[in-house]
Amino acid sequence: MQFSLAREQLIKPLQLVSGVVEKRQTLPVLSNVLLEVEANMLSLTGTDLEVELVGRVELSEPSTEGAITVPAKKFLDIVRSLPDDAIISLQQNEERVQVVSGRSKFTLSSLPASEFPNIENDTEAEEYQLPQKVVAKLIDATSFAMAQQDVRYYLNGMLVEFHNSQVRTVSTDGHRLAMSARHIDGLNVTERKQVIVPRKGILELNRLLEDDDSTVQINLSSTHLRATTPTFSFTTKLVDGKFPDYERVIPRGGDKEMVGDRQVLKSIFSRAAILSNEKYRGVRMSLTEGNLVVKANNPEQEEAEVAVEVDYSGPDIEVGFNVSYLLDVLNVINGDQVRFVMADANSSSLVTDFDDDASQYVVMPMRL
């Protein structure tokens, strides 16, 4: 195998693919990237057996077809170290690979391509065409609420649901829930389809998506999700489990509604958080007509109290929350105004963008 190309063509797909490769691997070949040349197309593949990413680059220089694996980190470090305008040539030489650029020459160890694991295509997979920026917005709106290393393994990921003309994403860690839905023209899924995509799969996919109207093809099988564009093909295993019924978690019938400026609320919660308990991060929200007071204290007997005018005309109410959860929600809402809907001090609160309820956020109260 042999090929040549400009550094700027190679660096981006190599960085993306190397991001999938785990540093500590039980199989030596999993710390390598697979390089394949076929019909003037270079494919780079990285995997950790849970996710697989294939980047593609068209070759303009004459090349020789073949496949080999090289150490991902070392190859990336070599490419990064070369000048921006460098031309890189790679040639397979039995069990070694030679990388040449100008007067620099590197010889890397390699492992045969036959040892590299690959995820088979599933012919039974269902196919959906979605705008990349819509998928990216759905992930941005909900990914922060995914659990990390929870024993309830089905929470360590995101529910992706297709139904009628809507795509919905839902994530929860048991203390808060984030849900967002978007209408997709031309999508018509009569029977509700739900899958749980693991945390790493979601974060890697979001890294790849462009913020434009170009489409990404999503293929769903019983065990894998595959996302394909002209420049990459990304595959992730699915979590085998039952996601909680999110409809039952959304609080209904709250009669106390507060509307406030998002940036102002973000600012006062951040100020109060400075003196909150570092472990539990609790703050107390006290609502009276037209006014919100946020209080926090910690084991060192330090206290913070911040007040702001809000649009509220209900009875007085005091509720405790984890301030980090509130700030996470305010960071992903895009509108200028946010709405808090509450029933009482012991019930979850529903937080939405005042002008757009496509995304809904549920935050459980804290006893303080």
C-alpha positions in Angstrom: 0.0 0.0 0.0 1.2 3.5 -0.8 -0.3 7.0 -1.0 0.6 10.7 -0.8 -1.6 13.7 0.2 -1.4 17.1 1.8 -1.1 17.4 5.6 -4.2 19.6 5.7 -6.3 16.9 4.0 -5.1 14.3 6.5 -5.1 16.1 9.8 -8.8 16.6 10.5 -10.1 13.0 9.7 -7.0 11.6 11.6 -7.8 13.7 14.7 -11.5 12.7 14.6 -10.7 9.0 14.3 -7.9 9.1 16.9 -10.4 10.6 19.4 -12.3 7.3 19.4 -9.2 5.2 20.2 -8.8 4.5 23.9 -5.3 5.0 25.4 -5.5 1.8 27.4 -6.5 -1.2 25.4 -6.6 -5.0 26.1 -6.0 -5.7 22.4 -2.9 -4.0 20.9 -4.6 -3.5 17.5 -7.3 -1.3 19.2 -4.7 1.4 19.9 -4.0 1.5 16.1 -5.8 3.2 13.3 -6.7 1.2 10.2 -5.6 2.8 6.9 -7.2 1.5 3.7 -6.7 2.7 0.1 -9.3 1.6 -2.4 -10.1 3.3 -5.8 -8.3 6.5 -5.0 -10.1 6.8 -1.6 -8.2 6.7 1.7 -10.3 5.4 4.7 -9.1 5.9 8.3 -10.9 3.7 11.0 -10.7 3.8 14.7 -12.6 1.7 17.2 -12.8 0.7 20.9 -15.4 -2.1 20.2 -18.2 0.2 21.5 -17.9 2.9 18.8 -16.3 2.9 15.4 -15.5 5.9 13.3 -14.4 5.9 9.6 -13.1 9.1 8.0 -12.7 9.4 4.2 -10.3 11.4 2.1 -10.1 11.5 -1.7 -6.6 11.0 -3.1 -5.5 13.1 -6.1 -2.0 11.6 -6.3 -1.4 8.1 -7.7 -1.8 5.4 -5.0 -1.5 1.6 -4.5 -4.4 -0.2 -2.9 -4.0 -2.1 0.3 -4.7 -1.9 4.1 -2.5 -1.7 7.2 -2.8 -0.5 10.8 -0.5 2.0 12.5 -0.3 3.3 16.1 -2.9 6.1 16.2 -1.3 8.5 18.7 2.2 8.3 17.2 0.9 8.7 13.7 -1.2 11.7 14.7 1.8 13.3 16.6 3.9 12.9 13.5 1.3 14.5 11.3 0.8 17.4 13.8 4.6 18.0 14.0 4.9 18.6 10.3 4.6 22.1 8.6 1.1 23.2 7.5 2.0 23.0 3.8 3.7 19.6 4.0 3.1 16.7 1.6 3.0 13.3 3.4 3.8 10.0 1.7 3.1 6.7 3.4 4.4 3.3 2.2 4.0 -0.1 3.6 7.2 -2.2 3.8 6.4 -5.7 5.2 5.8 -5.2 8.9 6.8 -1.6 9.0 5.2 1.6 7.6 7.4 4.5 6.4 6.1 8.0 6.6 8.1 10.6 4.6 7.6 14.3 4.3 10.4 16.5 2.8 13.6 15.6 4.5 11.8 13.9 7.5 11.4 10.2 7.6 9.6 8.0 10.2 9.3 4.3 10.4 6.3 2.9 12.4 5.5 -0.6 13.6 2.3 -2.0 12.2 -0.2 -4.8 12.7 -2.0 -6.6 9.8 -5.5 -5.2 8.8 -6.9 -8.7 9.2 -6.6 -8.3 13.0 -8.6 -5.1 13.1 -12.2 -5.7 14.3 -15.0 -4.2 12.2 -18.7 -3.8 12.8 -20.8 -5.6 10.1 -23.5 -3.8 8.2 -27.0 -4.9 9.3 -29.3 -5.4 6.2 -32.4 -5.1 8.5 -31.5 -1.6 9.6 -34.1 1.2 9.3 -32.9 4.3 7.5 -33.7 8.0 8.3 -32.4 11.2 6.6 -32.0 14.1 9.1 -30.5 17.6 8.8 -27.1 17.5 10.7 -27.8 20.8 12.5 -31.2 19.5 13.9 -29.5 16.4 15.3 -26.7 18.5 16.8 -29.3 20.8 18.4 -31.2 17.9 19.9 -28.0 16.5 21.4 -26.8 19.9 22.7 -30.2 20.5 24.4 -30.3 17.2 26.3 -26.8 15.6 26.6 -25.8 17.3 29.9 -28.4 15.3 31.8 -27.0 11.9 30.9 -25.8 9.9 33.9 -22.1 9.0 34.3 -21.3 5.4 35.5 -24.7 4.9 37.1 -25.4 1.3 38.1 -28.7 1.7 36.2 -26.7 1.3 32.9 -29.7 2.4 30.7 -29.3 6.0 32.2 -25.7 6.2 31.0 -26.9 7.3 27.6 -29.6 9.1 25.7 -33.0 7.9 24.5 -33.5 8.7 20.8 -37.1 8.3 19.6 -38.7 8.5 16.1 -42.5 8.8 15.9 -44.7 10.3 13.2 -42.7 13.4 11.9 -40.8 14.0 15.1 -37.4 13.1 16.5 -37.0 13.3 20.3 -34.0 13.0 22.6 -34.4 12.4 26.3 -31.7 12.0 29.0 -31.9 11.7 32.8 -29.7 10.8 35.7 -32.5 10.3 38.1 -32.4 13.8 39.6 -33.2 15.8 36.5 -34.5 15.2 33.0 -33.9 16.9 29.7 -36.2 16.4 26.7 -36.2 18.0 23.3 -38.2 17.3 20.1 -38.0 18.6 16.5 -40.3 18.2 13.5 -38.5 16.7 10.4 -40.1 17.3 7.0 -40.6 14.0 5.1 -40.2 11.9 8.2 -43.2 9.5 8.7 -42.7 6.8 11.3 -46.0 5.2 12.1 -44.7 2.8 14.8 -42.8 4.5 17.6 -39.0 3.6 17.5 -36.9 4.0 20.6 -33.2 3.3 21.1 -30.7 4.1 23.9 -27.4 5.4 22.6 -24.5 5.2 25.1 -22.9 8.3 26.5 -19.6 8.0 24.5 -21.6 7.4 21.3 -23.6 10.6 21.8 -20.5 12.7 22.6 -18.5 11.4 19.7 -21.4 11.9 17.2 -22.0 15.4 18.4 -18.3 16.1 17.8 -18.7 15.1 14.1 -21.9 16.9 13.2 -21.8 20.1 11.2 -24.0 23.1 12.0 -25.6 23.3 8.5 -28.5 21.9 6.5 -26.6 19.0 5.0 -28.1 15.6 5.9 -26.8 12.7 7.9 -28.1 9.2 7.2 -29.1 7.4 10.4 -29.3 3.6 10.2 -30.9 1.8 13.2 -30.7 -1.9 13.8 -31.5 -3.8 17.0 -27.9 -3.5 18.2 -26.3 -0.5 16.5 -26.8 3.0 15.3 -24.8 4.1 12.2 -24.5 7.8 11.1 -23.1 8.4 7.6 -22.1 11.6 5.7 -19.8 12.0 2.7 -16.9 12.6 5.0 -17.4 10.0 7.8 -19.2 6.9 8.9 -19.8 6.5 12.6 -21.2 3.4 14.3 -22.1 2.9 18.0 -23.5 -0.1 19.9 -26.8 0.5 21.5 -27.6 0.0 25.2 -29.8 -3.0 25.8 -32.3 -1.9 28.4 -35.6 -0.1 29.0 -35.5 3.6 29.4 -37.8 5.2 32.1 -41.2 6.4 30.9 -40.4 10.1 30.5 -44.0 11.1 30.0 -44.7 10.2 33.6 -41.8 12.3 34.9 -43.0 15.5 33.2 -44.8 17.4 36.0 -48.4 18.4 35.0 -50.8 20.9 36.6 -48.2 23.2 38.3 -50.1 26.4 39.2 -47.1 28.6 40.2 -45.4 30.2 37.3 -42.3 32.4 37.4 -40.8 34.1 34.3 -37.4 35.8 34.4 -34.6 37.0 32.3 -32.3 34.0 31.5 -29.0 35.9 31.8 -30.0 37.7 35.1 -31.2 34.4 36.7 -28.0 32.7 35.5 -26.0 35.5 37.2 -27.8 35.4 40.5 -27.6 31.6 40.8 -23.9 31.7 40.0 -23.4 34.3 42.8 -25.3 32.3 45.3 -23.5 29.1 44.3 -20.2 30.6 45.5 -21.2 30.0 49.2 -23.2 26.9 48.7 -22.2 23.5 50.2 -19.5 22.2 47.8 -20.8 18.7 48.0 -24.5 19.1 47.7 -24.6 22.5 45.9 -28.0 23.4 47.4 -29.7 26.8 47.1 -33.1 28.0 48.4 -35.4 29.8 46.1 -38.0 32.0 47.9 -40.7 33.5 45.6 -43.0 36.3 46.6 -45.1 38.6 44.4 -42.7 40.1 41.8 -39.6 39.0 43.6 -37.1 36.1 43.8 -34.6 35.7 46.6 -31.9 33.0 46.3 -30.1 31.9 49.5 -27.2 29.6 50.1 -25.0 28.6 53.0 -22.3 26.1 53.8 -20.8 24.2 56.8 -18.4 27.1 57.5 -21.5 29.2 58.4 -21.0 31.4 55.4 -24.2 32.7 53.7 -25.2 34.3 50.4 -28.5 36.1 49.6 -29.3 37.5 46.2 -32.6 39.1 45.1 -34.0 40.0 41.7 -37.3 41.2 40.3 -39.3 38.5 38.3 -42.7 38.1 36.8 -44.6 36.2 39.5 -48.0 36.7 41.1 -48.8 33.5 42.9 -48.7 32.6 46.6 -45.3 32.7 48.5 -43.3 29.5 48.0 -39.8 28.3 49.0 -38.1 25.4 47.1 -34.6 24.0 47.4 -32.6 23.0 44.3 -29.1 21.8 43.3 -27.8 25.0 41.8 -25.6 23.1 39.3 -28.7 21.5 37.8 -30.4 24.9 37.4 -27.3 26.4 35.8 -26.9 23.5 33.4 -30.5 24.2 32.1 -30.0 27.9 31.8 -26.8 27.3 29.8 -28.6 25.3 27.1 -31.7 27.4 26.8 -31.3 29.9 24.0 -34.1 32.4 24.6 -34.0 35.6 26.6 -36.8 34.6 29.0 -37.3 31.4 30.9 -40.3 30.0 32.6 -40.4 28.0 35.9 -43.6 26.1 36.7 -44.0 24.6 40.2 -46.7 23.0 42.2 -45.3 23.0 45.7 -42.0 22.8 47.6 -41.9 19.0 47.3 -42.6 18.6 43.6 -40.3 18.8 40.6 -40.1 22.0 38.6 -40.6 22.3 34.9 -38.3 24.8 33.2 -38.7 25.9 29.5 -37.7 28.7 27.2 -40.6 31.2 27.4 -40.9 31.5 23.6 -40.2 27.8 22.7 -41.3 24.8 24.6 -39.7 22.3 22.1 -37.3 21.6 25.0 -38.5 20.8 28.5 -36.4 20.4 31.6 -37.4 18.7 34.9 -35.4 19.4 38.1 -36.2 17.6 41.3 -36.3 19.6 44.5 -33.8 19.2 47.4 -34.5 19.1 51.1 -32.4 21.8 52.7 
